């Protein structure tokens, strides 16, 4: 599959996709009812990637699984959606112009425009909390590094420049730092989750592990970082973990015989959405941050992947 092939190219968490484990879907609660937000009337929205129509496209749904609809319609692969902080736009990756670039569109799929324009792979966009910049991963200098570009299209800045391979940037809520994953050296199986200031200073390793700690996501209150990793018991299961923003207090959220990946936080920090092959193919689930109340949001024979929670609740 073309999207998975690009994950291997970026080469961090996908390197640990060593197998699948099917579980009876009846063990998972089905979507039901209305998911309420802070004021009791608004609910969460999730963008995601699906190949249910024969091609990888961007979809959105409510975080109760309802209202699923397709936003992109193109023969190319569209994937890695991420919301703007006000919920009015979505950035994503596509090879519709012959190369993997980052594109922007309004949240209803209209007003699509190209954001990056480079012969190298540009991938994994992450919108700054103030909406003025996008951090992303690129191979444009011969190594996977993290870059920053202003929304007006100007001022592309390389933030990492080392022999390691960095990727999957996620912003701190105050916009002052990025968390990301990095190989400690090229070709190594040891992965570190790191933070740095947005001017690339103050780099610090929060976790260093051969369990593939990767795909970090900062919580809305800034206190926690979610990520996925191998279980550490010799199995090939990948689980969702959280730790404090200083790297302490690591704890596992999911404990299933499967691969759980790409965590993303609800706007109030109460839930984490993620993709899982718990039922034999990739679907989107949510779970409370204490590890309870697992709910499957999608259910079809295609792969539904790469969830991204809208940072604001919507009516």
Secondary structure, DSSP 4 states (H G I P E B T S, - for coil): -HHHHHHHHHTSGGGG--------GGGSEEP-S----TTSS-B-EEEEEE-TTSS-EEEEEETTS-S-EE----SS-EEEEEE-TTSSEEEEEE-TTSS-EEEEEETTS-S-EE----SS-EEEEEE-TTSSEEEEEE-TTSS-EEEEEETTS---EE---SSS-EEEEEE-TTSSEEEEEEESSTT-S-EEEEEEETTS-S-EEEEEESS--EEEEE-TTSSEEEEEEE-SSSS--EEEEEEETTS---EES---SSBEEEEEE-TTSSEEEEEE-TTSS-EEEEEETTS---EE---SSS-EEEEEE-SS-B-
